Amino acid sequence: MSARSEDDRIEVLPVLPSLNLSETLNFYRGKLGFSTVVHQDDSYLILRREEMEIHFWLAKDRSLCESTSVYLRGGGIGDLHREFTASAVPRLSPMTVRPWNMEEFYIHDPHGNLLRFGRTPQL
C-alpha cells in the first residue's frame, strides 16, 4: 500500500445539531478547549481543537440533539479527561472500561449531544 499525501487523506468529521450556535460556541470553546473558530455564520459553525474538528448546524428540534452522538478515539483521551475534570466540565462521566473493552468517558453538551471519548484500556 502506498503512502498517501496530505491531499489524499480522507477525514471523517462529525456534523452535530445545535439549538443555539452561540451557546454551542461558548461551551465548546470555554469548557472543552475548541479554541479555533474555522467558520461561523447564522446557521453553521466549525470548531477545531488540535486535530479534532466538529461542525454544527442550527436545528430547531431538541430531539435531534438528544438523539445524536459522536465517538472520539485516541491515546490522548486520558489527558483530556484529566483536563476536563480539572475544569469542572458539567455532565462529565468517570473514565470507565466498558464491556466492549474500551476505556471511555462521556459528556453531554448543553443541547443534549453525546460526546463519547475512548481508547484501548491502559495496562
Secondary structure, 3 states (H helix, E strand, C coil): CCCCCHHHCCCCCCEEEECCHHHHHHHHHHCCCCCEEEEECCCEEEEEECCEEEEEEECCCHHHHHCCEEEEECCCHHHHHHHHHHCCCCCECCCEECCCCCEEEEEECCCCCEEEEEECCCC
